[in-house]
Amino acid sequence: MTRLSSRLKIILGVVLMIVGVASVALPVFAAEDDPPAGGGSVSCPGGGSAASFADCAKKGVEGVDPDEGGAPGLTTTVTNIINTVIFAVGIVAVIMVILGGIQYSTSQGAADKVKKAKDTIMYGIIGLVVAILAFVIVNFVLDSIF
């Protein structure tokens, strides 16, 4: 059982690292420089129009409204990081409940194994409730402040 447990810990660690890297290193796609089909003009950020996206860049983007798009602000970035961490904690809690269920199923009635499995399930559920409450509280506080 120890060998299986250590393998599950390694797999869980790798999955969490992949989720963490994927949530931080998201791809950024640049706009195309081609004019729209039909020979029309494109709408530039901050108002106005141009023949292509490159012409918009040449005009500058002094008048860009931060609520219309562009790079996310600090509060949005912090909120996304916190939500990602809480989401990962929730996933770990669900995995612990599942592992506790597997332990309970394979305990074969041994009292110490049944107690360990029940404790794992209970702590997994407590962790899931804490993660959900943390998500709600953090988002409420950040929405109220910003």
C-alpha positions as CSV (number, residue, x, y, z in Angstrom):
1,M,0.0,0.0,0.0
2,T,2.9,2.3,0.7
3,R,4.3,1.9,-2.8
4,L,0.8,2.7,-4.3
5,S,0.5,5.7,-2.0
6,S,3.9,7.1,-3.0
7,R,3.0,6.7,-6.7
8,L,-0.3,8.5,-6.3
9,K,1.5,11.3,-4.5
10,I,4.0,11.6,-7.4
11,I,1.2,11.6,-10.0
12,L,-0.8,14.1,-8.0
13,G,2.2,16.4,-7.8
14,V,2.9,16.2,-11.5
15,V,-0.8,17.0,-12.3
16,L,-0.7,20.0,-9.9
17,M,2.5,21.3,-11.5
18,I,1.0,21.0,-15.0
19,V,-2.2,22.8,-13.9
20,G,-0.1,25.5,-12.2
21,V,2.2,26.0,-15.3
22,A,-0.8,26.0,-17.6
23,S,-2.7,28.6,-15.6
24,V,0.3,31.0,-15.5
25,A,1.8,30.5,-18.9
26,L,-1.2,31.1,-21.1
27,P,-0.5,31.8,-24.8
28,V,-1.0,35.3,-26.2
29,F,-2.1,35.6,-29.8
30,A,-1.2,38.7,-31.8
31,A,-3.7,40.4,-34.1
32,E,-3.3,39.8,-37.8
33,D,-2.0,42.6,-40.0
34,D,-4.3,41.9,-42.9
35,P,-7.1,44.2,-43.7
36,P,-10.6,42.7,-43.2
37,A,-12.2,40.9,-46.1
38,G,-14.1,43.2,-48.5
39,G,-11.5,46.0,-48.2
40,G,-13.2,47.7,-45.3
41,S,-11.5,49.3,-42.3
42,V,-10.7,47.9,-38.8
43,S,-11.8,49.5,-35.6
44,C,-8.9,50.7,-33.5
45,P,-8.8,50.6,-29.7
46,G,-9.5,54.0,-28.4
47,G,-11.7,55.0,-31.3
48,G,-11.1,55.7,-35.0
49,S,-10.6,53.3,-37.8
50,A,-7.7,52.3,-40.1
51,A,-6.9,50.1,-43.1
52,S,-5.1,47.5,-41.0
53,F,-4.2,46.6,-37.4
54,A,-0.7,47.9,-38.1
55,D,-2.1,51.3,-38.9
56,C,-3.9,51.3,-35.6
57,A,-0.5,50.7,-33.8
58,K,1.1,53.5,-35.8
59,K,-1.7,55.9,-34.6
60,G,-1.0,54.9,-31.0
61,V,-3.5,53.9,-28.3
62,E,-3.5,56.9,-26.0
63,G,-7.2,56.9,-25.6
64,V,-7.8,53.2,-24.7
65,D,-10.4,52.7,-22.0
66,P,-9.1,50.0,-19.6
67,D,-12.6,48.5,-19.3
68,E,-12.7,47.8,-23.0
69,G,-10.0,45.1,-23.0
70,G,-6.3,45.1,-23.3
71,A,-4.0,43.8,-20.6
72,P,-5.7,42.8,-17.3
73,G,-5.0,45.0,-14.3
74,L,-3.3,43.9,-11.1
75,T,-6.5,43.1,-9.3
76,T,-7.7,40.9,-12.1
77,T,-4.3,39.1,-12.1
78,V,-4.3,38.6,-8.3
79,T,-7.9,37.4,-8.4
80,N,-7.1,34.9,-11.1
81,I,-4.1,33.6,-9.2
82,I,-6.1,33.2,-6.0
83,N,-9.0,31.5,-7.8
84,T,-6.5,29.1,-9.5
85,V,-4.9,28.2,-6.1
86,I,-8.4,27.7,-4.5
87,F,-9.4,25.6,-7.5
88,A,-6.3,23.4,-7.1
89,V,-7.1,23.0,-3.4
90,G,-10.6,21.9,-4.3
91,I,-9.3,19.4,-6.8
92,V,-6.9,17.9,-4.1
93,A,-9.8,17.7,-1.7
94,V,-12.0,15.8,-4.2
95,I,-9.1,13.5,-4.9
96,M,-8.6,12.8,-1.2
97,V,-12.3,11.9,-0.9
98,I,-11.9,9.5,-3.8
99,L,-8.8,8.0,-2.3
100,G,-10.5,7.6,1.1
101,G,-13.3,5.8,-0.6
102,I,-10.9,3.5,-2.3
103,Q,-9.1,2.9,1.0
104,Y,-12.5,2.2,2.7
105,S,-13.4,-0.3,-0.1
106,T,-10.1,-2.2,0.2
107,S,-9.9,-2.1,4.0
108,Q,-11.5,-5.6,4.3
109,G,-13.0,-4.7,7.7
110,A,-9.7,-4.0,9.5
111,A,-10.5,-1.4,12.1
112,D,-7.4,0.7,11.8
113,K,-7.7,0.9,8.0
114,V,-11.4,1.7,8.2
115,K,-10.7,4.5,10.7
116,K,-7.9,5.9,8.4
117,A,-10.2,5.8,5.4
118,K,-13.0,7.5,7.2
119,D,-10.6,10.2,8.5
120,T,-9.4,10.7,4.9
121,I,-12.9,11.2,3.6
122,M,-13.9,13.5,6.4
123,Y,-10.8,15.7,6.0
124,G,-11.3,15.7,2.2
125,I,-14.9,17.0,2.7
126,I,-13.7,19.6,5.2
127,G,-11.1,20.7,2.7
128,L,-13.6,21.0,0.0
129,V,-16.0,23.1,2.1
130,V,-13.1,25.3,3.2
131,A,-12.1,25.8,-0.5
132,I,-15.6,26.7,-1.5
133,L,-16.0,29.1,1.4
134,A,-12.6,30.7,0.6
135,F,-13.6,31.1,-3.0
136,V,-16.8,32.9,-2.1
137,I,-15.2,35.1,0.6
138,V,-12.2,36.1,-1.5
139,N,-14.3,37.0,-4.5
140,F,-16.8,38.9,-2.4
141,V,-14.1,40.9,-0.6
142,L,-12.2,41.7,-3.8
143,D,-15.4,42.7,-5.6
144,S,-16.4,44.9,-2.7
145,I,-13.0,46.6,-2.5
146,F,-12.2,47.0,-6.2
